[in-house]
Amino acid sequence: MGTTRTPISKVSKHTSATSAPAMSKSNFQSSPYSYDEDERRAALLTTSPNSYFASSKNGYKNDFRDSGGIENQSVQELENYAVYKAEETTQKVNGCLKIAEEIREDATRTLVTLHHQGEQITRTHLDAANIEHDLSRGEKLLGSLGGLFSKTWKPKKNRTIKGPVSIADTSFQRKANHTEQREKLGISSNQKEKSTVRQHHTESASALEKVEIEKVKQDDALSDLSNVLGQLKEMAVDMGSEIERQSKALDGLDGDVEELNFRVKGANIRGQRLLRK
């Protein structure tokens, strides 16, 4: 009579509360949830697409070494891998093209500099020839001075001053002037427009179509690269010819300057002797 009875409702609640975790644990142990590779990728793509694409690219970079190799990949994964490799090749070809274009820009500046240098050599040689005309008049004046019984003085000459010889390469000048006027050498804007159009088509294309589009881009870039290399070869030949021409022009200028120096010294000696008398 002294014992207390627990209400039925409390007993049932207590029983259900204590049995629920056990049932859930037992269900979890009896039917574990496991993914195969495709389901794991689908789940990762659904929950975090950025993480999925980042992990996929990491796998592409090391050729799936961390995920069983190429032979253990799904068809879709291999298609995406092919697109990735095609895009990677396109980037490398475009990188080579960019380097070649930068070299061409440097060669263009060198071409223009050589042209200006050749013009400066010619102007300097013309100035030396004009000095020779003034020096000849001074030598005649020095020769007429000295008195009635003095011996006529004649300047000594080792060689005739010839001045600049016109052996300019007109084709080189035309190329240099044309190059200087152009804003830059390179691929036309039409090709950039083509790339933009292809980019829009690429977004809705299948994997195979994307690979083919990348191949077309690579062909265009390789064609442009071939053209740039051809232009570089022509520039190198033109530079070599211009440097050889300027070397000959400098030899002639050096000889005329030496002759002018010799004659100026002789005129100075004649003037000093006249001053002593």
VOBA-1610 file (N, C-alpha, C; in pm, whole numbers, padded with zeros to 5 digits, always signed):
BEGIN
Met+00083-00120+00000Met+00000+00000+00000Met+00087+00125+00000Gly+00209+00112+00047Gly+00297+00229+00052Gly+00369+00255-00078Thr+00361+00162-00174Thr+00434+00182-00301Thr+00358+00275-00391Thr+00436+00352-00473Thr+00373+00446-00568Thr+00379+00387-00707Arg+00276+00410-00781Arg+00269+00358-00918Arg+00306+00469-01018Thr+00384+00429-01114Thr+00420+00523-01221Thr+00312+00527-01325Pro+00272+00643-01370Pro+00167+00650-01473Pro+00209+00580-01599Ile+00105+00524-01665Ile+00132+00447-01789Ile+00188+00538-01896Ser+00138+00659-01904Ser+00186+00751-02008Ser+00334+00780-01992Lys+00381+00794-01868Lys+00523+00822-01845Lys+00608+00702-01879Val+00556+00583-01851Val+00632+00461-01884Val+00648+00448-02032Ser+00543+00472-02107Ser+00550+00457-02252Ser+00644+00559-02312Lys+00640+00682-02256Lys+00730+00784-02308Lys+00874+00749-02279His+00896+00699-02162His+01033+00663-02124His+01084+00549-02210Thr+00995+00452-02236Thr+01034+00336-02318Thr+01068+00378-02459Ser+00983+00464-02518Ser+01009+00506-02656Ser+01134+00592-02664Ala+01160+00671-02562Ala+01279+00757-02564Ala+01406+00678-02555Thr+01402+00568-02476Thr+01524+00489-02461Thr+01544+00394-02576Ser+01438+00353-02642Ser+01451+00256-02750Ser+01483+00323-02883Ala+01451+00453-02900Ala+01473+00520-03028Ala+01619+00525-03066Pro+01709+00562-02977Pro+01849+00562-03017Pro+01899+00425-03051Ala+01854+00326-02981Ala+01900+00190-03009Ala+01855+00147-03146Met+01730+00181-03182Met+01678+00143-03313Met+01755+00215-03422Ser+01779+00345-03401Ser+01852+00421-03502Ser+01993+00369-03517Lys+02056+00332-03407Lys+02193+00278-03412Lys+02195+00145-03484Ser+02089+00064-03452Ser+02085-00066-03516Ser+02062-00055-03665Asn+01977+00041-03707Asn+01954+00061-03850Asn+02082+00110-03918Phe+02155+00197-03852Phe+02278+00251-03912Phe+02383+00141-03929Gln+02388+00049-03828Gln+02487-00058-03836Gln+02448-00163-03940Ser+02319-00187-03955Ser+02277-00294-04045Ser+02280-00251-04191Ser+02260-00118-04219Ser+02260-00074-04359Ser+02350+00049-04374Pro+02480+00029-04374Pro+02573+00143-04390Pro+02556+00207-04527Tyr+02573+00345-04533Tyr+02554+00419-04658Tyr+02689+00433-04728Ser+02702+00374-04844Ser+02830+00377-04915Ser+02808+00431-05056Tyr+02912+00505-05108Tyr+02908+00562-05243Tyr+03004+00485-05332Asp+02964+00471-05456Asp+03065+00433-05554Asp+03124+00563-05610Glu+03219+00552-05702Glu+03294+00671-05747Glu+03203+00771-05818Asp+03112+00721-05904Asp+03025+00813-05977Asp+02930+00886-05884Glu+02873+00812-05785Glu+02781+00876-05690Glu+02853+00980-05605Arg+02979+00952-05570Arg+03057+01047-05491Arg+03080+01176-05570Arg+03112+01161-05698Arg+03134+01279-05780Arg+03005+01358-05799Ala+02893+01285-05818Ala+02765+01353-05836Ala+02726+01430-05710Ala+02748+01368-05595Ala+02716+01435-05469Ala+02804+01557-05448Leu+02934+01544-05481Leu+03025+01656-05465Leu+02991+01769-05561Leu+02950+01732-05682Leu+02913+01832-05781Leu+02788+01908-05738Thr+02693+01835-05674Thr+02568+01898-05630Thr+02592+01990-05511Thr+02670+01944-05415Thr+02689+02021-05292Thr+02789+02134-05309Ser+02900+02109-05381Ser+03004+02211-05396Ser+03068+02199-05533Pro+03009+02262-05636Pro+03064+02250-05771Pro+03204+02305-05785Asn+03234+02413-05712Asn+03369+02469-05722Asn+03474+02372-05671Ser+03443+02305-05560Ser+03537+02206-05506Ser+03552+02090-05603Tyr+03443+02053-05668Tyr+03449+01941-05761Tyr+03540+01973-05879Phe+03519+02090-05939Phe+03600+02126-06055Phe+03746+02145-06016Ala+03770+02197-05895Ala+03908+02213-05850Ala+03975+02078-05833Ser+03904+01983-05772Ser+03962+01850-05753Ser+03978+01779-05887Ser+03884+01803-05980Ser+03896+01741-06113Ser+04019+01793-06185Lys+04042+01923-06179Lys+04158+01980-06247Lys+04288+01929-06186Asn+04287+01912-06055Asn+04406+01854-05991Asn+04430+01713-06041Gly+04320+01639-06060Gly+04334+01504-06115Gly+04382+01506-06258Tyr+04335+01605-06337Tyr+04379+01616-06476Tyr+04528+01647-06484Lys+04574+01730-06391Lys+04714+01771-06396Lys+04809+01655-06371Asn+04770+01565-06282Asn+04859+01450-06254Asn+04811+01322-06321Asp+04724+01337-06425Asp+04678+01223-06505Asp+04611+01115-06419Phe+04531+01158-06322Phe+04452+01068-06237Phe+04538+00969-06157Arg+04658+01006-06123Arg+04743+00914-06046Arg+04685+00889-05907Asp+04613+00989-05854Asp+04557+00974-05719Asp+04419+00908-05718Ser+04365+00878-05836Ser+04230+00819-05841Ser+04225+00694-05929Gly+04331+00618-05929Gly+04329+00489-05998Gly+04377+00488-06140Gly+04423+00601-06194Gly+04473+00603-06330Gly+04363+00631-06431Ile+04405+00653-06555Ile+04309+00688-06661Ile+04213+00574-06690Glu+04260+00449-06683Glu+04175+00335-06719Glu+04058+00315-06622Asn+04064+00374-06504Asn+03957+00357-06406Asn+03860+00475-06401Gln+03863+00563-06500Gln+03776+00679-06501Gln+03653+00655-06588Ser+03548+00729-06559Ser+03424+00717-06637Ser+03441+00785-06773Val+03348+00756-06863Val+03355+00814-06997Val+03343+00966-06989Gln+03253+01014-06907Gln+03235+01158-06894Gln+03361+01225-06839Glu+03425+01160-06744Glu+03547+01215-06687Glu+03658+01220-06791Leu+03666+01116-06874Leu+03768+01113-06980Leu+03741+01219-07085Glu+03613+01243-07115Glu+03579+01349-07211Glu+03620+01486-07156Asn+03590+01509-07029Asn+03631+01635-06967Asn+03784+01647-06963Tyr+03849+01535-06941Tyr+03995+01534-06940Tyr+04051+01571-07078Ala+03988+01518-07183Ala+04031+01550-07320Ala+04014+01699-07349Val+03901+01756-07304Val+03878+01899-07322Val+03983+01980-07246Tyr+04012+01937-07124Tyr+04112+02007-07042Tyr+04249+02005-07111Lys+04288+01890-07163Lys+04418+01879-07230Lys+04421+01963-07357Ala+04309+01966-07431Ala+04304+02046-07553Ala+04317+02195-07519Glu+04247+02238-07415Glu+04257+02378-07374Glu+04397+02411-07324Glu+04458+02316-07254Glu+04595+02337-07205Glu+04693+02352-07322Thr+04676+02269-07424Thr+04762+02280-07542Thr+04742+02413-07612Thr+04616+02458-07622Thr+04588+02587-07683Thr+04657+02700-07607Gln+04653+02693-07475Gln+04719+02796-07394Gln+04870+02797-07417Lys+04929+02678-07428Lys+05074+02671-07451Lys+05112+02728-07587Val+05031+02693-07690Val+05059+02746-07824Val+05044+02897-07825Asn+04938+02947-07759Asn+04919+03092-07751Asn+05032+03158-07674Gly+05086+03087-07574Gly+05200+03140-07500Gly+05323+03154-07590Cys+05346+03053-07673Cys+05458+03060-07769Cys+05437+03174-07867Leu+05312+03190-07913Leu+05281+03298-08006Leu+05305+03434-07942Lys+05267+03448-07816Lys+05287+03574-07746Lys+05436+03607-07733Ile+05517+03506-07700Ile+05661+03528-07689Ile+05719+03571-07824Ala+05676+03502-07932Ala+05724+03538-08065Ala+05684+03680-08102Glu+05563+03720-08065Glu+05518+03857-08095Glu+05598+03959-08016Glu+05633+03927-07892Glu+05716+04018-07812Glu+05855+04032-07874Ile+05909+03919-07922Ile+06040+03925-07989Ile+06030+04010-08115Arg+05918+03996-08187Arg+05899+04075-08309Arg+05889+04224-08277Glu+05825+04257-08168Glu+05817+04398-08128Glu+05957+04453-08098Asp+06038+04373-08028Asp+06176+04416-08000Asp+06255+04430-08131Ala+06235+04334-08221Ala+06305+04340-08350Ala+06260+04461-08430Thr+06132+04496-08420Thr+06081+04613-08490Thr+06148+04740-08439Arg+06160+04751-08307Arg+06228+04868-08251Arg+06374+04872-08293Thr+06437+04755-08296Thr+06577+04750-08341Thr+06589+04791-08486Leu+06492+04749-08568Leu+06491+04784-08710Leu+06483+04935-08728Val+06394+04998-08653Val+06378+05144-08662Val+06504+05214-08611Thr+06562+05163-08502Thr+06684+05223-08447Thr+06799+05215-08546Leu+06811+05101-08612Leu+06916+05085-08714Leu+06896+05185-08828His+06772+05204-08867His+06743+05298-08975His+06785+05440-08935His+06751+05481-08813His+06790+05614-08766His+06942+05625-08752Gln+07005+05516-08709Gln+07151+05518-08695Gln+07218+05536-08831Gly+07166+05469-08932Gly+07221+05486-09067Gly+07206+05628-09117Glu+07092+05691-09087Glu+07072+05830-09127Glu+07170+05923-09055Gln+07197+05895-08928Gln+07292+05977-08852Gln+07434+05964-08908Ile+07472+05844-08947Ile+07605+05824-09006Ile+07617+05904-09135Thr+07513+05901-09217Thr+07515+05974-09343Thr+07524+06125-09319Arg+07445+06176-09223Arg+07449+06320-09193Arg+07586+06362-09140Thr+07645+06278-09055Thr+07778+06309-09001Thr+07882+06314-09111His+07873+06222-09205His+07969+06219-09317His+07950+06342-09406Leu+07825+06385-09426Leu+07799+06507-09504Leu+07859+06629-09436Asp+07846+06635-09303Asp+07906+06746-09228Asp+08058+06746-09243Ala+08119+06627-09241Ala+08264+06617-09260Ala+08304+06667-09398Ala+08225+06635-09498Ala+08255+06682-09634Ala+08242+06834-09643Asn+08144+06892-09573Asn+08129+07038-09572Asn+08247+07105-09502Ile+08296+07042-09396Ile+08415+07094-09327Ile+08534+07097-09423Glu+08544+06998-09508Glu+08656+06991-09604Glu+08652+07108-09701His+08532+07150-09742His+08521+07266-09832His+08570+07393-09761Asp+08529+07413-09637Asp+08574+07530-09561Asp+08725+07524-09537Leu+08775+07403-09509Leu+08918+07388-09485Leu+08999+07419-09610Ser+08950+07383-09726Ser+09021+07412-09852Ser+09034+07562-09874Arg+08928+07637-09844Arg+08937+07784-09858Arg+09038+07842-09759Gly+09041+07789-09638Gly+09138+07837-09540Gly+09281+07805-09582Glu+09301+07687-09640Glu+09436+07649-09686Glu+09484+07740-09798Lys+09393+07780-09887Lys+09431+07872-09995Lys+09472+08008-09938Leu+09399+08052-09837Leu+09432+08180-09774Leu+09567+08172-09704Leu+09595+08065-09635Leu+09724+08048-09568Leu+09838+08039-09670Gly+09811+07982-09785Gly+09914+07970-09887Gly+09948+08103-09951Ser+09853+08196-09955Ser+09877+08326-10017Ser+09950+08424-09924Leu+09959+08390-09799Leu+10027+08476-09703Leu+10175+08439-09693Gly+10260+08536-09649Gly+10399+08504-09622Gly+10498+08598-09686Gly+10466+08681-09777Gly+10561+08775-09835Gly+10601+08739-09977Leu+10677+08834-10041Leu+10711+08816-10182Leu+10814+08707-10203Phe+10911+08696-10114Phe+11021+08604-10137Phe+11003+08470-10066Ser+10893+08453-09999Ser+10871+08326-09930Ser+10821+08220-10027Lys+10850+08097-09994Lys+10808+07984-10078Lys+10657+07961-10063Thr+10594+07938-10175Thr+10449+07915-10171Thr+10419+07787-10093Trp+10324+07803-10001Trp+10289+07686-09917Trp+10171+07612-09978Lys+10186+07482-09983Lys+10077+07397-10032Lys+10043+07293-09925Pro+09918+07277-09896Pro+09881+07178-09792Pro+09909+07036-09839Lys+09952+06954-09746Lys+09977+06813-09778Lys+09845+06735-09768Lys+09826+06649-09864Lys+09705+06567-09866Lys+09744+06421-09887Asn+09691+06336-09803Asn+09715+06192-09819Asn+09612+06124-09909Arg+09494+06177-09907Arg+09385+06117-09985Arg+09276+06220-10008Thr+09192+06192-10101Thr+09079+06280-10131Thr+08960+06244-10042Ile+08899+06347-09988Ile+08780+06325-09906Ile+08661+06303-09999Lys+08602+06186-09989Lys+08497+06147-10083Lys+08356+06180-10034Gly+08340+06187-09904Gly+08205+06207-09853Gly+08126+06077-09851Pro+08002+06082-09808Pro+07921+05959-09799Pro+07888+05903-09937Val+07903+05774-09949Val+07866+05705-10073Val+07722+05656-10058Ser+07642+05686-10157Ser+07500+05649-10150Ser+07483+05502-10185Ile+07490+05419-10080Ile+07468+05275-10100Ile+07354+05228-10010Ala+07262+05322-09987Ala+07151+05291-09895Ala+07061+05185-09955Asp+07015+05098-09871Asp+06920+04993-09910Asp+06779+05052-09902Thr+06723+05086-10019Thr+06592+05151-10020Thr+06483+05058-09968Ser+06497+04928-09992Ser+06396+04835-09942Ser+06396+04833-09790Phe+06517+04842-09731Phe+06525+04847-09585Phe+06461+04975-09532Gln+06486+05086-09600Gln+06427+05212-09557Gln+06275+05207-09565Arg+06224+05148-09672Arg+06078+05138-09686Arg+06020+05054-09573Lys+06086+04942-09544Lys+06035+04856-09437Lys+06042+04927-09302Ala+06154+04998-09278Ala+06169+05067-09151Ala+06065+05177-09136Asn+06043+05254-09244Asn+05943+05361-09238Asn+05803+05304-09219His+05775+05195-09291His+05643+05133-09279His+05622+05077-09139Thr+05728+05016-09085Thr+05719+04959-08950Thr+05700+05068-08846Glu+05768+05181-08867Glu+05758+05290-08771Glu+05619+05351-08770Gln+05554+05354-08886Gln+05422+05416-08895Gln+05314+05327-08837Arg+05333+05197-08844Arg+05229+05108-08791Arg+05225+05114-08640Glu+05109+05102-08587Glu+05094+05108-08441Glu+05164+04989-08378Lys+05146+04874-08434Lys+05218+04756-08389Lys+05202+04647-08494Leu+05293+04552-08490Leu+05282+04434-08576Leu+05213+04325-08497Gly+05128+04245-08563Gly+05064+04136-08491Gly+04938+04088-08557Ile+04866+04006-08482Ile+04744+03946-08534Ile+04638+04053-08546Ser+04559+04047-08650Ser+04455+04147-08672Ser+04341+04129-08574Ser+04258+04235-08565Ser+04145+04230-08472Ser+04040+04129-08517Asn+04038+04094-08646Asn+03940+03996-08694Asn+03958+03862-08627Gln+04087+03827-08601Gln+04112+03698-08538Gln+04064+03699-08394Lys+04074+03815-08327Lys+04022+03824-08191Lys+03870+03808-08191Glu+03805+03867-08294Glu+03660+03852-08303Glu+03624+03707-08327Lys+03704+03638-08411Lys+03677+03496-08434Lys+03686+03417-08305Ser+03787+03448-08222Ser+03801+03376-08096Ser+03681+03398-08006Thr+03629+03522-08004Thr+03513+03550-07920Thr+03392+03472-07966Val+03372+03465-08099Val+03258+03389-08152Val+03273+03243-08116Arg+03394+03189-08129Arg+03415+03048-08095Arg+03390+03023-07948Gln+03423+03121-07864Gln+03403+03103-07721Gln+03255+03087-07690His+03170+03164-07758His+03026+03153-07735His+02975+03016-07781His+03029+02967-07894His+02987+02836-07942His+03037+02726-07849Thr+03152+02747-07786Thr+03209+02644-07701Thr+03123+02616-07579Glu+03056+02717-07529Glu+02980+02701-07405Glu+02868+02599-07419Ser+02807+02590-07538Ser+02695+02498-07557Ser+02733+02374-07637Ala+02863+02349-07655Ala+02907+02237-07737Ala+02933+02115-07651Ser+02933+01999-07717Ser+02968+01875-07648Ser+03118+01868-07629Ala+03162+01765-07556Ala+03306+01752-07527Ala+03385+01735-07656Leu+03335+01651-07748Leu+03406+01628-07874Leu+03412+01757-07956Glu+03302+01832-07957Glu+03300+01957-08032Glu+03396+02059-07970Lys+03403+02060-07838Lys+03496+02150-07771Lys+03641+02118-07808Val+03672+01989-07814Val+03808+01948-07853Val+03838+01993-07995Glu+03741+01976-08086Glu+03761+02017-08225Glu+03778+02169-08235Ile+03701+02243-08155Ile+03714+02389-08156Ile+03853+02429-08107Glu+03902+02361-08005Glu+04037+02390-07955Glu+04142+02359-08061Lys+04120+02252-08139Lys+04214+02218-08246Lys+04218+02328-08352Val+04100+02384-08383Val+04096+02494-08480Val+04172+02615-08426Lys+04153+02644-08298Lys+04227+02754-08235Lys+04377+02730-08241Gln+04417+02605-08217Gln+04559+02572-08221Gln+04615+02588-08362Asp+04537+02545-08462Asp+04581+02560-08601Asp+04599+02707-08636Asp+04503+02791-08594Asp+04513+02934-08621Asp+04636+02994-08553Ala+04656+02956-08426Ala+04771+03010-08352Ala+04903+02964-08412Leu+04908+02837-08455Leu+05031+02786-08517Leu+05057+02854-08651Ser+04949+02883-08725Ser+04965+02955-08851Ser+05018+03096-08826Asp+04963+03162-08725Asp+05012+03295-08688Asp+05157+03289-08641Leu+05190+03185-08566Leu+05327+03168-08518Leu+05423+03150-08634Ser+05381+03072-08733Ser+05465+03051-08851Ser+05488+03182-08925Asn+05382+03264-08937Asn+05396+03394-09004Asn+05491+03486-08927Val+05479+03486-08796Val+05565+03572-08714Val+05711+03528-08727Leu+05734+03397-08724Leu+05871+03347-08738Leu+05928+03382-08875Gly+05843+03377-08979Gly+05888+03417-09112Gly+05926+03565-09115Gln+05846+03648-09049Gln+05878+03791-09042Gln+06007+03814-08965Leu+06028+03739-08858Leu+06151+03753-08781Leu+06274+03716-08865Lys+06258+03614-08948Lys+06369+03574-09035Lys+06402+03685-09135Glu+06297+03744-09194Glu+06320+03855-09288Glu+06385+03974-09217Met+06339+04002-09097Met+06398+04113-09021Met+06545+04087-08991Ala+06577+03963-08956Ala+06716+03930-08925Ala+06805+03950-09048Val+06755+03908-09165Val+06832+03926-09289Val+06850+04075-09318Asp+06741+04153-09304Asp+06749+04297-09329Asp+06845+04365-09232Met+06840+04324-09106Met+06930+04383-09007Met+07075+04352-09041Gly+07101+04228-09081Gly+07238+04190-09117Gly+07289+04272-09234Ser+07205+04291-09336Ser+07245+04370-09453Ser+07269+04516-09415Glu+07181+04571-09331Glu+07195+04711-09291Glu+07320+04731-09204Ile+07347+04638-09116Ile+07467+04649-09032Ile+07593+04643-09118Glu+07594+04556-09217Glu+07709+04548-09307Glu+07726+04678-09386Arg+07614+04735-09432Arg+07621+04861-09507Arg+07673+04973-09418Gln+07625+04979-09294Gln+07669+05084-09202Gln+07816+05066-09163Ser+07861+04942-09157Ser+08002+04916-09126Ser+08092+04974-09236Lys+08051+04955-09361Lys+08128+05012-09473Lys+08122+05165-09469Ala+08004+05219-09436Ala+07990+05364-09428Ala+08078+05422-09318Leu+08088+05351-09205Leu+08173+05397-09095Leu+08321+05393-09134Asp+08360+05292-09214Asp+08499+05286-09260Asp+08532+05409-09345Gly+08440+05446-09436Gly+08463+05565-09518Gly+08465+05692-09435Leu+08375+05702-09337Leu+08372+05820-09250Leu+08500+05830-09168Asp+08549+05718-09119Asp+08671+05717-09039Asp+08790+05764-09122Gly+08799+05718-09246Gly+08909+05761-09332Gly+08905+05910-09362Asp+08785+05963-09388Asp+08774+06107-09417Asp+08805+06191-09294Val+08763+06146-09176Val+08791+06220-09053Val+08941+06221-09024Glu+09009+06110-09049Glu+09154+06106-09030Glu+09224+06205-09124Glu+09177+06210-09248Glu+09236+06304-09345Glu+09211+06449-09304Leu+09090+06477-09255Leu+09060+06613-09208Leu+09150+06650-09090Asn+09169+06556-08999Asn+09254+06581-08882Asn+09397+06610-08926Phe+09447+06536-09023Phe+09583+06556-09073Phe+09598+06694-09136Arg+09501+06734-09216Arg+09509+06863-09284Arg+09490+06981-09188Val+09405+06963-09088Val+09388+07070-08989Val+09517+07091-08911Lys+09587+06983-08877Lys+09716+06997-08808Lys+09816+07072-08896Gly+09818+07038-09025Gly+09909+07109-09117Gly+09875+07256-09128Ala+09747+07290-09132Ala+09707+07431-09140Ala+09744+07504-09012Asn+09732+07439-08897Asn+09770+07502-08770Asn+09920+07531-08765Ile+10001+07436-08814Ile+10146+07456-08816Ile+10182+07574-08907Arg+10116+07583-09024Arg+10140+07695-09116Arg+10103+07828-09052Gly+09992+07831-08980Gly+09951+07956-08915Gly+10048+07996-08806Gln+10100+07899-08728Gln+10196+07931-08622Gln+10326+07988-08681Arg+10370+07935-08794Arg+10493+07985-08858Arg+10473+08128-08908Leu+10357+08155-08962Leu+10330+08291-09009Leu+10329+08390-08894Leu+10280+08347-08780Leu+10274+08436-08664Leu+10413+08467-08610Arg+10510+08376-08630Arg+10645+08398-08580Arg+10720+08502-08664Lys+10680+08517-08788Lys+10753+08606-08878Lys+10724+08753-08846
//
